Amino acid sequence: MPPAACNREEELHWLALRMAPSLGARKAGQLIEKFRTPQAVFRASVSALEAAGLLPAVARSIASGCAFEDAVVQQEKLLAAGAAAIPITDPRYPPLLREIYDPPVVLFARGRLELLGSLMIAMVGTRRPTPYGTAVAERLAADLGRAGLTVASGMARGIDTAAHQGALSAEGGTVAVFGCGVDVIYPVENRRLAAELAGKGLLLSEFPMATPAYPQNFPIRNRIVSGMSLGVVVVEGAQYSGSAITARLALDQGREVFAVPGNITSKTSWGPNLLIKQGAKLVQEAGDVLEELPAEARRRLVEELRRRTGDTPADGDAQRTLALGPMNEIGRKIFAILRVDTPTHIDGLLERVEDCSSSEIIAALFELEILGVVRQLPGRNFVKVW
């Protein structure tokens, strides 16, 4: 893995590889596996390229170097838009996305590039949501954003838009994966949202700059939404829909699938309700998602939460923290009070945990939920997870 991002000449070769006619993501990835660098691919002979599995016409096209003219245009468009090309060997490339069957060899990104390395959760759903679906998506995205997760979606109308807006409202990270170039705004009514995402979030695509929003591009981009995420939350959607495709892709990629239950008489609830029948995790609140995350991911979220709040253990407490887990002292007191079989209302905790403000107790409860050791029930009641 290179220690830094590629230079302009290396970027040009990556862009030329991406712009090579009739070369899909899987074949391009196989060429990189064999030749290691795009420079070596373009230096290879036609016979060597054919031996690597390319059709003769595609091999001749690559060997001719005709893609470099388009690559130069792409480089100029990237510069004009303030965007960046992120090749698959770049350390900033999303690590989970690199593991899927057909990862893009180059990503086009505009905005906060550091979000590519964050822990992501995808949220998808119908373009025609009910008011319930919109409200749920916004609330869940906000709560997941506060927990430190980056919310990934597709900036489509409906649930996607609500997910991005919810994450932004909580000052959380959010990534919009386009089915067009990152300099093409689709749908046009989301122009203001796209501008906000370019500053506070990230616009991402595998499609070159200025690529129109062709309908066939959107199912293709769905594998990126799920591939770079720890899991996918389906809020509303029909039985056969884009969100259902994303859920299937998530299962194929070994990701968690979550679904928000809905009215059984509503067609927009058929998709998530069916997923729940098939084994998806039912989601009523953000904690339902957080408790299913891998332990290492939960620890990372807690560490990042502590950095944001300034609650970092002193060096002398390092051994105690390691031995007893990442709970702070207030969290330990709360954990000792809570029971598995008897819910405790937050007012009861406020009375029993001495010398602590309500905000400190709420923050500690939030941390315990992220760790997966405490669960919130309706009515602001809490129980210890068995």
C-alpha positions as CSV (number, residue, x, y, z in Angstrom):
1,M,0.0,0.0,0.0
2,P,1.5,3.3,-1.0
3,P,2.3,5.7,1.9
4,A,0.6,8.7,0.2
5,A,-1.8,9.7,-2.5
6,C,-0.6,9.5,-6.1
7,N,1.1,12.4,-8.0
8,R,-0.3,14.0,-11.1
9,E,1.4,11.6,-13.6
10,E,0.2,8.6,-11.6
11,E,-3.3,10.0,-11.4
12,L,-3.3,10.5,-15.2
13,H,-2.5,6.8,-15.7
14,W,-5.3,5.7,-13.3
15,L,-7.7,8.0,-15.1
16,A,-6.7,6.5,-18.4
17,L,-7.3,3.0,-17.1
18,R,-10.7,4.1,-15.9
19,M,-11.5,5.7,-19.3
20,A,-10.4,2.7,-21.4
21,P,-13.3,1.6,-23.6
22,S,-15.2,-1.6,-22.7
23,L,-13.0,-2.2,-19.5
24,G,-15.2,-2.9,-16.5
25,A,-14.3,-2.6,-12.9
26,R,-13.6,-6.4,-12.4
27,K,-11.3,-6.6,-15.4
28,A,-9.5,-3.4,-14.5
29,G,-9.0,-4.8,-11.0
30,Q,-7.6,-8.0,-12.4
31,L,-5.1,-6.0,-14.5
32,I,-3.9,-4.2,-11.4
33,E,-3.6,-7.5,-9.6
34,K,-1.4,-8.8,-12.4
35,F,0.6,-5.8,-13.5
36,R,0.6,-3.9,-10.1
37,T,0.4,-0.4,-11.6
38,P,-1.6,1.3,-14.4
39,Q,1.8,2.4,-15.9
40,A,2.7,-1.2,-16.3
41,V,-0.6,-2.0,-17.8
42,F,-0.1,0.6,-20.5
43,R,3.4,-0.6,-21.2
44,A,2.3,-4.1,-21.7
45,S,2.1,-5.6,-25.2
46,V,-1.2,-6.6,-26.8
47,S,-0.4,-10.3,-26.4
48,A,0.4,-9.8,-22.7
49,L,-2.9,-8.0,-22.2
50,E,-4.8,-10.8,-24.1
51,A,-3.0,-13.3,-21.9
52,A,-4.4,-11.4,-18.9
53,G,-7.9,-12.1,-20.1
54,L,-8.8,-9.1,-22.3
55,L,-10.6,-9.4,-25.6
56,P,-8.3,-8.5,-28.5
57,A,-10.1,-5.3,-29.3
58,V,-9.9,-4.1,-25.7
59,A,-6.2,-5.1,-25.5
60,R,-5.4,-3.1,-28.7
61,S,-7.4,-0.1,-27.4
62,I,-5.4,-0.1,-24.1
63,A,-2.1,-0.6,-25.9
64,S,-2.8,2.3,-28.3
65,G,-3.0,4.7,-25.3
66,C,-6.1,6.3,-26.8
67,A,-7.6,6.7,-23.4
68,F,-5.1,9.3,-22.3
69,E,-6.8,12.1,-24.2
70,D,-10.0,11.5,-22.2
71,A,-7.8,11.2,-19.0
72,V,-6.4,14.7,-19.6
73,V,-9.9,16.1,-19.9
74,Q,-10.9,14.3,-16.7
75,Q,-7.9,15.7,-14.8
76,E,-8.9,19.3,-15.9
77,K,-12.5,18.7,-14.8
78,L,-11.3,17.4,-11.4
79,L,-9.3,20.5,-10.9
80,A,-12.1,22.8,-11.9
81,A,-14.6,21.1,-9.6
82,G,-12.2,20.9,-6.6
83,A,-12.5,17.1,-6.7
84,A,-10.0,14.3,-6.3
85,A,-9.4,10.9,-7.9
86,I,-8.9,8.1,-5.4
87,P,-7.4,5.0,-6.9
88,I,-7.9,1.6,-5.2
89,T,-4.3,1.6,-4.0
90,D,-4.6,4.9,-2.3
91,P,-4.6,4.7,1.6
92,R,-7.7,6.9,1.6
93,Y,-9.8,4.4,-0.4
94,P,-12.5,2.9,1.8
95,P,-11.1,-0.3,3.3
96,L,-14.3,-2.2,3.3
97,L,-15.1,-1.3,-0.3
98,R,-11.7,-2.7,-1.4
99,E,-12.8,-6.1,-0.2
100,I,-15.9,-6.6,-2.4
101,Y,-16.0,-8.7,-5.5
102,D,-15.8,-5.8,-8.0
103,P,-14.5,-2.6,-6.4
104,P,-14.1,0.4,-8.6
105,V,-10.5,1.0,-9.5
106,V,-10.9,4.8,-9.2
107,L,-13.4,6.8,-7.1
108,F,-14.2,10.4,-7.8
109,A,-14.7,12.4,-4.6
110,R,-15.6,16.0,-3.7
111,G,-15.7,17.2,-0.1
112,R,-14.3,15.9,3.1
113,L,-12.1,13.1,1.9
114,E,-11.3,12.0,5.5
115,L,-14.8,10.5,5.7
116,L,-13.7,7.7,3.3
117,G,-11.8,6.2,6.3
118,S,-14.7,6.6,8.8
119,L,-17.1,3.9,10.0
120,M,-20.1,4.1,7.7
121,I,-23.7,2.8,7.9
122,A,-25.9,2.9,4.8
123,M,-29.5,4.1,4.8
124,V,-31.7,3.5,1.8
125,G,-35.4,3.5,0.9
126,T,-38.1,4.6,-1.4
127,R,-38.1,7.8,-3.4
128,R,-41.8,8.3,-2.4
129,P,-41.8,7.9,1.4
130,T,-44.6,8.4,3.8
131,P,-44.3,11.1,6.4
132,Y,-43.5,8.3,8.9
133,G,-40.7,7.1,6.7
134,T,-39.2,10.5,6.3
135,A,-39.4,11.3,10.0
136,V,-37.8,7.9,10.9
137,A,-35.0,8.3,8.4
138,E,-34.1,11.7,9.7
139,R,-34.2,10.7,13.3
140,L,-32.2,7.5,12.9
141,A,-29.6,9.3,10.7
142,A,-29.2,12.1,13.3
143,D,-28.8,9.6,16.2
144,L,-26.3,7.4,14.2
145,G,-24.4,10.6,13.3
146,R,-24.2,11.7,16.9
147,A,-22.9,8.2,17.7
148,G,-20.0,8.8,15.3
149,L,-21.1,6.8,12.3
150,T,-21.0,8.3,8.8
151,V,-24.4,7.9,7.1
152,A,-24.0,6.7,3.4
153,S,-26.8,7.0,0.9
154,G,-27.5,8.0,-2.7
155,M,-28.9,11.5,-2.5
156,A,-32.0,10.4,-4.3
157,R,-35.4,11.8,-3.6
158,G,-37.2,10.6,-0.5
159,I,-35.4,8.4,2.1
160,D,-31.9,9.1,0.8
161,T,-32.4,12.9,1.1
162,A,-33.9,12.5,4.6
163,A,-30.9,10.4,5.7
164,H,-28.4,13.0,4.5
165,Q,-30.4,15.9,6.1
166,G,-30.7,14.0,9.4
167,A,-27.0,13.4,9.6
168,L,-26.2,17.0,8.7
169,S,-28.6,18.2,11.4
170,A,-26.6,16.4,14.0
171,E,-23.3,17.6,12.6
172,G,-22.5,14.1,11.7
173,G,-20.6,12.8,8.6
174,T,-22.5,11.8,5.5
175,V,-21.5,10.5,2.1
176,A,-23.7,10.7,-1.1
177,V,-22.8,8.1,-3.7
178,F,-23.8,9.3,-7.2
179,G,-25.0,7.4,-10.2
180,C,-23.4,10.2,-12.3
181,G,-20.4,12.4,-12.1
182,V,-19.8,14.3,-8.8
183,D,-20.1,17.5,-10.8
184,V,-23.6,16.6,-12.0
185,I,-26.4,17.3,-9.6
186,Y,-29.2,14.8,-9.7
187,P,-32.0,15.2,-8.9
188,V,-31.8,18.9,-9.6
189,E,-34.0,19.9,-6.6
190,N,-31.2,18.6,-4.4
191,R,-28.8,21.3,-5.6
192,R,-28.7,23.0,-2.2
193,L,-28.2,19.7,-0.4
194,A,-25.3,18.8,-2.8
195,A,-23.6,22.1,-2.0
196,E,-24.0,21.5,1.7
197,L,-22.6,18.0,1.3
198,A,-19.6,19.2,-0.7
199,G,-18.7,21.4,2.3
200,K,-19.8,19.3,5.3
201,G,-20.0,15.8,3.9
202,L,-18.7,14.0,0.8
203,L,-19.9,13.5,-2.8
204,L,-18.6,10.2,-4.3
205,S,-18.9,8.3,-7.6
206,E,-17.2,5.7,-9.6
207,F,-18.4,7.4,-12.8
208,P,-16.1,10.0,-14.5
209,M,-16.7,13.7,-14.3
210,A,-19.6,15.0,-16.4
211,T,-21.2,11.6,-16.7
212,P,-25.0,12.0,-17.0
213,A,-27.5,10.3,-14.6
214,Y,-28.3,7.3,-16.8
215,P,-30.9,5.0,-15.2
216,Q,-28.6,1.9,-15.5
217,N,-26.0,3.6,-13.4
218,F,-28.0,3.6,-10.2
219,P,-28.2,-0.1,-9.5
220,I,-24.4,-0.2,-10.2
221,R,-23.7,2.4,-7.7
222,N,-25.7,0.6,-5.0
223,R,-22.9,-1.9,-4.5
224,I,-20.7,1.0,-3.4
225,V,-23.2,2.3,-0.9
226,S,-23.4,-1.2,0.8
227,G,-19.8,-2.2,0.1
228,M,-18.2,0.6,2.1
229,S,-20.6,0.3,5.0
230,L,-20.8,-1.9,8.0
231,G,-24.5,-2.5,7.3
232,V,-27.5,-1.2,5.5
233,V,-30.7,0.2,7.1
234,V,-33.8,-0.1,4.9
235,V,-36.5,2.4,6.0
236,E,-39.2,2.1,3.4
237,G,-39.4,0.4,0.0
238,A,-41.4,-1.9,-2.3
239,Q,-40.7,-5.6,-2.4
240,Y,-38.8,-5.2,-5.7
241,S,-37.0,-1.9,-5.5
242,G,-33.5,-0.3,-5.5
243,S,-33.4,-0.6,-1.7
244,A,-34.1,-4.3,-2.0
245,I,-31.3,-4.6,-4.5
246,T,-29.0,-2.8,-2.0
247,A,-30.0,-5.2,0.8
248,R,-29.3,-8.2,-1.4
249,L,-25.9,-6.7,-2.3
250,A,-25.2,-6.2,1.4
251,L,-25.9,-9.8,2.2
252,D,-23.6,-10.9,-0.7
253,Q,-20.9,-8.7,0.7
254,G,-21.3,-10.0,4.2
255,R,-22.8,-6.8,5.7
256,E,-25.5,-6.5,8.3
257,V,-29.0,-5.8,7.1
258,F,-31.4,-3.8,9.2
259,A,-35.0,-2.9,8.5
260,V,-37.5,-0.4,10.0
261,P,-41.0,-2.1,10.3
262,G,-44.0,-0.3,8.8
263,N,-47.7,-0.5,8.3
264,I,-48.6,-3.9,6.8
265,T,-51.2,-2.3,4.6
266,S,-48.7,0.1,3.0
267,K,-46.8,-1.0,-0.1
268,T,-43.8,1.1,1.0
269,S,-43.5,-1.2,4.0
270,W,-43.5,-4.5,2.0
271,G,-39.8,-4.4,1.4
272,P,-38.5,-3.8,5.0
273,N,-41.2,-6.0,6.5
274,L,-40.2,-8.9,4.2
275,L,-36.6,-8.4,5.1
276,I,-37.4,-8.7,8.8
277,K,-39.3,-12.0,8.1
278,Q,-36.2,-13.2,6.3
279,G,-33.9,-12.4,9.3
280,A,-33.0,-8.8,9.0
281,K,-32.6,-7.0,12.3
282,L,-35.7,-5.0,13.3
283,V,-34.8,-1.3,14.0
284,Q,-36.8,1.0,16.3
285,E,-33.9,3.2,17.4
286,A,-30.2,3.8,16.7
287,G,-29.2,1.5,19.5
288,D,-30.6,-1.5,17.6
289,V,-28.0,-0.8,14.9
290,L,-25.1,0.1,17.3
291,E,-25.4,-3.1,19.3
292,E,-25.0,-5.3,16.1
293,L,-21.8,-3.6,15.1
294,P,-18.5,-5.5,15.6
295,A,-16.9,-5.0,19.0
296,E,-13.9,-3.3,17.4
297,A,-16.2,-0.8,15.6
298,R,-18.0,0.0,18.9
299,R,-14.7,0.5,20.7
300,R,-13.6,2.9,18.0
301,L,-16.9,4.9,18.2
302,V,-16.5,5.2,22.0
303,E,-12.9,6.4,21.6
304,E,-13.9,9.0,19.0
305,L,-16.8,10.1,21.2
306,R,-14.4,10.6,24.1
307,R,-12.0,12.6,21.9
308,R,-14.9,14.9,20.9
309,T,-16.0,15.4,24.5
310,G,-12.5,15.6,25.9
311,D,-13.1,12.6,28.2
312,T,-9.8,10.9,27.7
313,P,-8.3,8.6,30.4
314,A,-5.0,9.9,32.0
315,D,-1.9,7.8,31.4
316,G,-2.0,6.6,34.9
317,D,-5.5,5.1,34.3
318,A,-4.5,3.3,31.1
319,Q,-4.1,-0.1,32.8
320,R,-7.4,0.2,34.7
321,T,-9.1,1.2,31.5
322,L,-7.7,-1.7,29.6
323,A,-8.7,-4.2,32.4
324,L,-12.2,-2.9,33.0
325,G,-13.1,-1.9,29.5
326,P,-13.9,1.5,28.1
327,M,-16.5,2.5,30.6
328,N,-16.0,5.7,32.5
329,E,-16.7,6.0,36.3
330,I,-20.3,7.3,35.8
331,G,-20.9,4.5,33.3
332,R,-19.8,2.0,35.9
333,K,-22.1,3.4,38.5
334,I,-25.1,3.3,36.1
335,F,-24.2,-0.3,35.0
336,A,-24.1,-1.4,38.6
337,I,-27.6,0.0,39.2
338,L,-29.3,-1.4,36.0
339,R,-30.9,-4.8,36.0
340,V,-31.5,-7.3,33.1
341,D,-35.1,-8.0,33.9
342,T,-36.3,-4.8,35.5
343,P,-36.3,-1.5,33.5
344,T,-35.0,1.6,35.3
345,H,-36.3,5.0,34.3
346,I,-33.8,7.8,33.7
347,D,-35.3,9.8,36.6
348,G,-34.4,6.9,38.9
349,L,-30.8,7.0,37.7
350,L,-30.7,10.8,38.2
351,E,-31.7,10.2,41.9
352,R,-29.4,7.3,42.5
353,V,-26.2,8.4,40.8
354,E,-24.8,11.1,43.0
355,D,-22.7,14.1,42.1
356,C,-23.6,13.9,38.4
357,S,-25.5,16.2,36.2
358,S,-28.3,15.0,33.9
359,S,-26.1,15.7,30.8
360,E,-23.3,13.5,32.2
361,I,-25.7,10.6,32.9
362,I,-27.3,10.9,29.4
363,A,-23.8,10.9,27.8
364,A,-22.8,7.9,29.9
365,L,-25.9,6.0,28.9
366,F,-25.3,6.8,25.3
367,E,-21.7,5.4,25.6
368,L,-23.1,2.2,27.3
369,E,-25.6,1.8,24.4
370,I,-22.8,2.1,21.9
371,L,-20.9,-0.5,23.7
372,G,-23.9,-2.8,23.5
373,V,-24.2,-3.4,27.3
374,V,-27.3,-1.2,27.9
375,R,-30.5,-1.0,25.9
376,Q,-33.1,1.8,26.0
377,L,-36.7,0.8,26.1
378,P,-39.7,3.0,25.3
379,G,-40.5,5.7,27.8
380,R,-36.8,6.4,28.6
381,N,-36.4,3.2,30.5
382,F,-33.1,1.3,30.5
383,V,-32.0,-2.3,31.1
384,K,-28.7,-4.1,31.2
385,V,-28.1,-6.3,28.1
386,W,-27.8,-10.0,29.1
